[in-house]
Amino acid sequence: MNLKRSNKRFSDFLKRSLFLFLLVLFCGCSDNRPVSGAYPREGLASWYYSRKTSSGENFKSGGLTCALRLKNFGRCYRVCNKNNGKCVIVRHNDFGPAKRLYKKGRIVDLTKFAFSQIAHPDQGLIGVTLEEVRCP
C-alpha cells in the first residue's frame, strides 16, 4: 500500500516538474519580433535627462529606457539609426518628447546611454525607425 502511494507521489512530482520545465523553456525563449498590430514609425530621436519619469520610476541615465508620446508604459521598442543601421531595444517608461518637438518630427527621447548605443551623443538628433517588440 505504501509503495503505491509512493509511486503516485513520485508520478505527480514528475508531472509537475515536467510542466514547470516546459513553462520555463517556452516562456524563456522570447524573441524580439514585432508584436502583431505594431507598426514601425520613422522620425527623429534625441537623448534627454530627467529626474523622475511619468511612470513614477527614478530616471536612470545609464538605463535602456525611452520617452514616447504614449501612456502605455512598460512596452519595449527597437530603435534603429537610419544612417548606420545600429539598433537598441529600450523600455518605455516616460512621456515625451514635448508637443512642440513632436510636431517637428521628434518621435522618441532616449536616455544618453541608449542613444550612445546607436549614435554619438554629440549628434543631438538622428533619424530613426521605431518598432514595438516583445520585451526580453
N, C-alpha and C positions, 0 to 999 in steps of 0.2 A: 504494500500500500504506500509506504514512504517513497519507494522507488518510482512509482507512477507520478506521485505528487512532485518529486524532484525533477523528473523528466519534463513535466508540464511547465514548471517554473523555468527550467533551462530553455525550453522551446519558446516561451513567452519572452524571455530575455533576448534570445537570438532575433526574434521578430522585431522587437523594439530597437535593438542595436542596428539591424539592417535598415530599418526605416529612418533612423537618425543619420546613419551614414549616407544614405541616398539623398536625404534632405540637405545635408551639408554639401554634398558633392554637387547637386544641381543648383542650389542657391549660390554657392561659391563660384560658380562658373559664369558669372555675369559678363556681358560683353558691352562694348561701347557703340553698338549700332544705334541708329536713330530710333527713338520711340515712335510707335505708329501715330500718325497725326501730327508729328512735329515737322517743322519746316525750317530749312536753312534761311538765314537772313543775312543781308550784306549791309555794311555801313562802316562807321569809324569807331575805333576803340582808343581809350586813353587809360592812364593809371591815375589813381586817386588815393587820398588819405582821409581818414575819418577817425572819430573816437569811439562812437557807438553805432552799430548798424540798425537798420529799421526792424530787423528780426529780433533785436534785443541782445544779440551777441556783442562781445567786445571786438572791436576791429583789430585784426592781426595783419600787419603789412607783409609779413612773411608767409601768409596763407595763400592757398589757391582758391580764392573766392572772387565774386564779382557783384556788381550792382546793375540791375536791369529795371526798366520801367514796367515791371510786372510785380504782382503781390504774391506769387506762388513760390515762396521761399523754400529752399531745400532741394530744388531740382538741379541737375548738372547740365552743363553745356560745354561743347567743344568749340573753342575759339581758334580760328586759323588765320594766320597772317597771309594776306593775298599776295604779298610781294615775294616772300621766301618759302611759303608752304609750311612753316612751323606751326604746330598746334599745341594747345594746352587745354586740359579739362578742368573746369572750375565749378564750384558750387555757388548757387545764387543765395545770398544772404542779406542783400541790401537793396534799397530802392534808389534808382538814379539812372542815368545822368539827369541833370536839371532840364526842365522842359524846353528852355531856350536852346540848350545844346542839342537836345534830342531832335528838335526841329531842323537843326543844321546838319543832321546826319549821324550824330554820335548815338550808337545803339547800346554800348556796354562800357562800363568802367571796371577796370581790373585792379587788383592790388599790385603794388610795384613789383613784387616777386613774380606774380603770374605774368605780368606784362614783360618782364625781363626774360621769361622763358621763350617768348616768340619775337621780341624786338629789343633793341637797346632803349632804355628809359629816356634817353635824350631826344629820341624821335618825337615824343609827345603824342602825336596822333598817327594811327596806322589804319589802313583799310583791312577789314576782317570779314570773315563769314562766321555766322553764329548758328549752331545746330544743337538742339536738345538731344542728350544721350542718357542712357541708364547710368546711375551713379555707381562707381566701383565699390 
